[in-house]
């Protein structure tokens, strides 16, 4: 009886893991997360921060 409970538990965990990985795969494939670092975007962010800093210094 104990072996049956353990076997069913393992099967349940395997099915649950498969379902979770399927959801994660769909999320990653949808493009919501970028798989690699984008140097151009990083440069744009730094330029925006510099402009904000420069503008706030002019107002002061």
Rosetta blueprint (number, residue, H / E / L):
1 X L
2 X H
3 X H
4 X H
5 X H
6 X H
7 X H
8 X H
9 X H
10 X H
11 X H
12 X H
13 X H
14 X H
15 X H
16 X H
17 X H
18 X H
19 X H
20 X H
21 X H
22 X H
23 X H
24 X H
25 X H
26 X H
27 X H
28 X H
29 X H
30 X L
31 X L
32 X L
33 X L
34 X L
35 X L
36 X L
37 X L
38 X L
39 X H
40 X H
41 X H
42 X H
43 X H
44 X H
45 X H
46 X H
47 X H
48 X H
49 X H
50 X H
51 X H
52 X H
53 X H
54 X H
55 X H
56 X H
57 X H
58 X H
59 X H
60 X L
